[in-house]
Amino acid sequence: MFELIHTVTLFYGIYLVIEGKLDLGIILLIQWAYSQLWSVVVYIIEYRVALLQQHENATLARETFGTLLQIAEKPNVYSAEWEKLEVRSAKVVFEKGDKGRVTISLPHFEIHKGEKVGLIGESGSGKSTLLYLLAGLMDFDGELVIDNIVTDEDTVIDPSQYTLVDNISNFFNISLRDNLTLGQDIESSEIEKVLKGLTIDTFEKDLEKKYGESAATYSAGQIQRLRIAQGILRNTPIYFFDEPFNGIDDANKRKIMEFIHDFTKDKTMILVTHNQEELEMVDRIYEMKDRVLTERVLD
């Protein structure tokens, strides 16, 4: 329709020029104005299409994550109303490169709803094993006990109830906003609040940009804070933090620790770390030593 109006206007203008009723300069001015207006219209259309595509990609990514975490071989999920979760006499065996077969022993672990538990140990000691076991992402021999009831061996946590924040996950080449929300309908004010709490509020200007357009300018510490932001925006009852402060400088880490501490006040949290300072965030501590998990007695 826009093209038709332009064509009719152009021919009518030429007719008026021939009749001496209109100056040629006016026709040229109209042509220039049309070209500028058409460029704006095309840009708006393309931008709208791009936004819709990004939102669709983010929604698909979120649905894909949910599907991947709901392992077909382990369909049973335990109730969100649990009060105490235990792992008893568990062993996890897996291949670890040139080290061959490795066995991680978890004699006993327990956590109460709303509790904050730390898991410390040297790098490569197998600390993260417990997180993946509880999430149902790793097979094990032993018992998963919920409120003193031994569950079926196929029972896992409901993926919608927990968030795993690590330091290796990647982002999609969609807008930063969609990377952070993964298809959830989250107010801009909430996103900005989280970014500020993680000391990356300057990233607000990048929210509508594709991640690939800005990623090259981000430091490792900033990318890690984006991973934390993505996890916090899921706002689930349970949080598994796997070395979440890797790459973050000490000055910012202290502020971020305080922000996460406030955010998880009424949530259940397991924090895997090799840093003693970070254990200030937890109520109890387990230690992985010689691939055996034991509870550390606090003074």
Summary of the structure (lengths in Angstrom):
residues: 299
radius of gyration: 27.5
end to end distance: 79.0
largest distance: 100.7
contacts: 819
relative contact order: 0.15
helix: 46%
strand: 23%
